[in-house]
Amino acid sequence: MRLEAGQVAVVTGAASGIGLAMARRFAADGLKVVLADVEESALEKAAAGLREDGATVHARVVDVGDRRQVFALADAAYEKFGAVHVLCNNAGVGSGAEGRMWQHEPNDWKWAFEVNVWGVFHGIQAFVPRMIEGGEPGHVVNTSSGDGGIAPLPTASVYAVTKAAVVTMTESLYAHLKAEHARVGASVLFPGPHMLRTGLWESHRNRPERYAKERPRRTPYRSLGQWESAMKEAGKEVEFTPVEEVADFVAEGIGEGRFWLLPQSEHSDRQIKARSASMLERANPAYLESFILD
């Protein structure tokens, strides 16, 4: 589909990071934008900034893990603007899990799955039937990650499992839309190719009480700045991809109808080839060995 002035884009996790960058890019193209986020103060600030730039904005506080809230978001978007053309299921969280997988708290898994997997599913069910029924060109973008979407980082296994699920969900969505001859396309986004400055590192600040940690963490949460400083002290320079580049990549991918929104990256290509070779050769996953900790 072509992004055109007057169309409507809905973005979850839109108060900061990739979500806000996508909303800004859509607004720059003349689209009306619906911003959804669980963090009210950041959402209000984001919406105000877009309005100052002349965008038409509707903002709503939404916990995407709550099905009723996502369907209420869809109702509000259609009541406000009459249509939705682009849906970006972008909201995501880290899990805060520590230790080996068998030591993880069930709440770490429950919270991550509720946002990262169920949140995408709720978005699909709340919006896609209406988008198809509207008969206009549309597109759904689901945010995954190289961690899990390509190959897991075992030290962040909960997050990786959820992002692997997003890839399979989006592949299935693509096939179902094709089977319906719908004018709605689907893409899976792998933000990058380098690290990103987003709020994912501090997602624990919005962790709901129903999924609270059952025991104190053995180590404190690390901010992105602290992690970056630790990497520099270890002699490793970290490259970052501006979130604005990710947003441009998404807009271009929608326009070209590309399913795999996967930026060029030697590292990603090596991972994909190594994992594929392991499967084809029925060999053990040697590509994980560099991540295995004693």
N, C-alpha and C positions, 0 to 999 in steps of 0.2 A: 504494500500500500504506500501511497505518497502521503507524507505528513503535510497537512494544509491548514491554513488559518481557519478557525472556527470549529475544528475538531476538538474532541475532549480526551484528555489523558488522565488516568487514575494511577497514582503511585503510592505504594505503601512503604513504610520506613522512609518517609519523605522529609523528615525534619532536619536531616543532616547527611553528610557523606554522599554516596552514590545516588541515593533517592532524591536528595535535594538537587544535585547536579542534573539529573534527568529531568526533573520538573522545570528547572531553569532553561534547559535546552528546548524542551517542548514549548514553553512559554515564548522563547525567542523566535520559534517558528510560527507563532500566532495561535497555538492551541490554548484552550481553556484547561486549567489543571485542577485536579482534585487531590489534595494532599492528605494522607492518613499516617498517623504515627501515634505511638503510645505515650510519648513524652509531650505533655501539653505546652509547657513554656517554650520549648525548642520549636514546636510546631507553629505556635503563634508568631514567633520571631521569623521563621522561614516564610510564612504566608505574608507577613507585613513587608518583608523585603521584596518579594515578588510583586506585590501590589504597587509598591513604590516604583518598580520598573515598568508598570503599566499592564501587568498581567491580570487576567480574570481568574480569580482563585476561589476555591471553596476548600476549607480545611476542617477536618474532623478527627477527634481523638478516637483511635481504634486500637484495640488489642486483637491482632489478626488471629490469635489462637481461639478467640471466642466467636463461634459461628454466627451467633445472632448479631454481633457488632459488625461483622463483614457484610452480612445481608442488609443491615441498616445503612451501611456505607453505600452499597449499590442503590438502595432506594433513594438515598439523598442525592446521589450523583445524577440519577435519571430525573428526579423531581426538579433539580436545579437546572440541568442543561439539556435534558431530553434524549441524550445519547451518550455512549461511551465508545471510543474508537481504539484507544490504546490502554492496555492494562499491564502495569508492571508490578508483579508480585515480588517485591524486593526486600521486605522486612526480614530481618534475621538476627539471631543471637548466638553467642558462644555459650557453652554449657557450664563452665566453671568446674568441670570434673577434674579430679586429681588422681594420680596413681595409675595402676593397671586397670584394665577394663572390669575385672571382677571385683575391684575395690570401689567402683563408681557408685554414687548414690542414685537410686531410681529416679529421684526428682530431677537430677541433672538431665537424664534422658527424656523424662516427661516434658520438661520445659522446652528443651531444644526441639523436640518433635512437634510440640504444640505450635510453636512459632514457625519453624523452618519448613515443616512438611504440611501439617494441617493448615497453616496459614495460607500456603499456596493452593491447597485443595479447596479451601473455603472460597478463595478468590475466584478460582475457576468456576465453581458451582454458582456463585452469586452473580457473576458478570457474563460468562460466556453464552449461556442460553439467550440472554437479552441482546448480546452483541450479534449473534447469529440471526435472531428474529428481526433485528433492525434492518438487515439486508445490506448494510453499508460495509465497505472494506474496514477491517479491523486487525489488530495484532495483540498477542499476549507475549510478554517477556517474563520469564521466571529466572530469578537470580540463583545460580549455583556457585561453585567455587572449584578451583583446581584441586583443593583439598577435599577429596571424596568424589568430586565430579570427574576427575581424571584418575587420580590414585590417592589413597589416604595417607595423611600424616598421622602416624599412630599415636603421637603425643596429643593429638586433638581428635580422637577417634569418634566421639559423640557427634561433633560438628561434621566430620567427614561422612559419617553414615547418613546424616540428614541431607547433605548436599548431593550425595550419590542418589538418594531417593528423588530429589528434584529433577535430576537428569532423566531418569526413567519415567517419571510422571509427565515430563514435557514431551518426551518421545511418544508416549502413548496419546497425549493430547493432540500432537501433530497428526498422528495416524487417524484419530477419531474425527478431527476436523476435515481431513481429506476425504474420509469415507462419507461425510455428510455433504461434500461439495460446498463447504462453507466459504464465505468470503473473508474468513478470519484466519490469520496465520499464527504460528507459534515459534518462539525462539527460546533457547536456553543461554543465559549469559554467564561467562566466566570472567569476572572483572580482573583486569591486569593490563599488561603481563607482569608487572612488578607489584610490590606491596602497595597498600592503599591506606591513606590516612582517613579512617572512618571511626565511628563510635562503637564498632564491634568489640574492640578491646575492653570497653567499659560497659558492656551490655548488662552486667550484673546489677548496675544501678537501677534498672527497671524490672528486676526479677520479682514476679508477684509472690505474695505471701503463701499462696497455695502450693508453690513449688520451692519453698524456702530450703536452704541447706539444713540437713539434719544434724550435722556436726561442724564445728569450726574448721576452716581451712588450715592445712598444715603450713602453707605458704601464703603470703598476701597476694592479692591480685596485682598484676603488673600493668601499668599504663603503656601505651605505645611508645611514649617518650622514654620511659625506663627501659623498655626492651631495646629500643634503638641505641640508647647509651651503652647498654651491656654488649651489644653487638660491636659497637665501635671500640670498646675496651678490649674486645677479643680480636680486634684487627680486621673485622668484617664490615665493609661498607654496604649499606642497604640502599637499594634503588626504589624509588616510589613512582607510581603512575598517578598523575593528577586525576581526580575524579571527573573533571571536566572532559578529559580525553575519553573516559569510559562512556560518558553520556553521549558524546559525539559518535562514538563507535556504535552505540545502541541505535541512535537515530538513523545512521547510515545503514545499519543492518536491517532495520524495519523497512526502509525504503527499497532495499535490494531483496527483501524476502528471504534472508538467510536464517536457517535454523540454528547453526552453530555460531554463536557470537563469541568466538574464541580467538583472541588476538594472537598475532604471530609471536612465537616464543620458542627459542631453542630448547629451553628447559622443559616446557610443556610437551614439545614434540618428542623429546627423549623419553619422558614418562609414558606417553601414549604408546610409543613403539616398544618400550621395554615391557609394559603390561600386556600389550597385544601378543608379543613374542612369547611371553611366559604362558599365556593361555593356549596359543596355537601349538606350542611345544609340550604342553602338559607338564611344565616345569614349575618348581617352587618360586614364589615371588621374590626373587633376588633384588628387585628394584626397591624393596623396602629395607634392605639391610643397612643402608646409610642412616636410617632413622631409628634403628633398633638400639635401645639404651640398655646398658648393663644394670 
